[in-house]
Amino acid sequence: MIIRNARYAMIFFGVSLLWQRLSVDYILWIPTVITTFILFLLSLLFDWAKTPYKWNKNDKEK
């Protein structure tokens, strides 16, 4: 789960750097790194929220 989300974030990072380099002659490092980190955390949270939780797990074991 973490590797897949890190892969998405790194792809975004690379595309963002390439876009900035081609469109403007300088790269804004801090906003790009912060945006990539936030994207990684949001995608990790989204994957975590998709997994179901077994609500009555402890009640059935007794």
N, C-alpha and C positions, 0 to 999 in steps of 0.2 A: 504494500500500500504506500509506503513512504517513498520507495524508489520510483514508482509510477508518477507520483505527484512531483517529485524532484525532477523527473524527466520533463514534465510539462513546464515547470518553472524554468528550467534551463533552456528549453526551446524558446520560450517567451523571451528570455534574457538575450539569447543569440539573435533572434529576429529583431528585437528592439535595438540592440547595438548596431546591427547591420542597417536598419532603417535610419537611425540617427546619423550614421557615418555617410550614407548615400544622400540623405536629404539636406543635412547641415554638415559642416566640416568639423564639428566638435561633438563630443559625447558627454551627456549629463550623467555622471556615474552615480551620484547619491540617489537621485530620484529613481533611476533605473533599478538599482539594487534594492531600494525600499519597496518599490512596486513588485519586483520579483518575489521578495520575501513575503509580502502580503498575499500575493497570488498563491504561493506555496501553502501558506497557513489556511487560506480559505478553501483550497482544493482538498487539503487534508481534513479539515472540518467537515466538508461536504461528504467525503468518503466515509468518515467516521459516523456521520448521521444516517447514512444509508443502511448500515448494518443493523438488523433487528435485535431487540433485546428480549430475552425470555422472562416475562413478567412474573409468572408463578413458579419459578424454578425452585425456590426454597419451600414453598407450601406443598408441593407434590412429593418432595423427598421425605417428609415427616411421616 
